[in-house]
Amino acid sequence: MLSAHHLVKRYGDQTVVNDLSFHIDPGECLGVIGPNGAGKTTTIRMALGLTAPDDGVVRYFGELDMPADALAIKERLGVVTQMDTLDPDFTAAENLLVFGRYFGLPDRLIRERIPRLLEFAALGHKAQARPGELSGGMKRRLSLARALINEPSLLLLDEPTTGLDPQARHLMWERLQALLQQGKSILLTTHFMDEAERLCSRLLVMDHGRKITEGRPRDLIAEHLEPEVVEVYGQGATALAQDASLQNLAARTEVSGETVFFYTRSSRPLLGALQAWPQLRMLHRPTNLEDLFLKLTGRQIRENA
Amino acid sequence: MSQTLNNIWAPPRLSMRWWPVFRRNFLVWQKLAIPSLVGNIAEPLMWLVAFGYGLGALVGQVELGGEKVPYILFLASGSICMSAMNAATFEALYSAFSRMHVQKTWDGIMNAPVRLDDVVLAEMLWAAFKALFTVTAILAVMLALGISHAPKLLVAWPVLLGVGITFSCMALIFNALAKGYDFFTYYFTLFLTPMMFLSGIFFPRDQLPPIVRSIADWLPLSAAVDLVRPLFMDRWPEHALRHSLVLVLFSVVSFWIALALTRRRFRA
């Protein structure tokens, strides 16, 4: 559906995207994750033809190159950007009508699709409401409905659930899963590891403009992490990181702020040893994507974060 | 390939995709047409009444091409050009900037198969249409007031559309450069207001010192006034070709500059 080959983008003497290659297969959801400034947005902008790569190729549908064939590509593409660009002066239905016209679709066809799309976005009762009267989640779903007006086979979603409350996020995920079941392909950028784990069949982890790793979420965790972690926090917890006997029981020990993370393949002996510090609080859980992300990209706050 | 795409001065790539963008603006405007009409024509009519009837009583008649005409007719035929200029300018500055920068409407449009060039063209034509609409309403009031009933006024109508096009092209340059609405004040105080006084709207340009006049004669608003004013007196304008060329040249060059600067803005 989409393949990027050796993309490079420089701003001045700073290389924001460095030799990045990836591809999306039909019916697949590829998640691009990475800290702020990793180059996700620039990658999306190149994929949308909004900025030209200094080197490399973005090819769609096996035959069309961005930006040379931008219009032909966008006929078949659906886009939801980080910031809503809904028309505040139009109702939800009018927003879809006007947007459909940009694709050169006849009004009759657009009007046919509008009720179905609004229904899909759980906005059937809001056809006559203007974006100003909609909640954040409704606006995002209207943006999604708008992106579907041309019945695209590939969707580019840039942080589709940032800023939404849990209910709205879950509804959005459900809608996106329904689209995947219809056979659509999705490229998704996100900050949320639960979102990535839930929706994406494959993940691309980026940092400093490069691909760090790529694979199925479960495989990545198995490949890079121990299966379990014990978090210890409370008064004096950080001192435990220096305790040789505990270190021996853990495969890897990490300190972040006031919390110690003991990564381990078998937690039983470790938990037993930790009984000696009953005043400390502990959380024993399987490792997840967030642990992976932090391991790969570090725990420091990024500039501009 | 990316070389040509990166060249902001590449020739405009225009297509009929501007039309749905124009329609979008039209649909918004339909919802607000009546209040916007009142706002658009109230001010020019106040100028006309205050200056035309007030000052006109003091001035009496103005000599124009060997003929004496009432001051109100002199003023009306000039100020209609100013109205076209102002209407186009306001739309291509404040409204276009709202859509481009504040609401990010343009970004949304460009996720559909519409090129930036066509969006800029649509905004240009839309601002010109707004000018035509305003001018039509003012002309109707002038006809009702009996200021002029010249049949050649019919020709003034398309000419004023051309004036709208010229000034919307020029305004789009400043739209492309703006960081905020405040910036537009410079354009008004440094360009449009001086032009308003130098283009023979309120008094004949031969009252100007020769050196100022030689510049003023080539201003686009002067060309507009020289084309439109005789039509109010049911005469054909002199040097019509030269004046038209001035308008065309200002339009084409401005549009190209506006497009290049807008491309640069969106490429960054």
Interface residues (C-beta under 8 A of the other chain):
Chain A: L48 L50 T51 A52 P53 D54 D65 P67 A68 A70 L71 A72 K74 E75 L77 V79 T81 M83 T85 L86 D87 P88 D89 F90 E94 V98 F99 R101 Y102 F103 G104 A147 N150
Chain B: M1 S2 L5 N6 R17 P20 V21 R23 R24 L27 V28 K31 Q103 K104 T105 D107 G108 I109 M110 N111 A112 P113 V114 R115 F266 R267
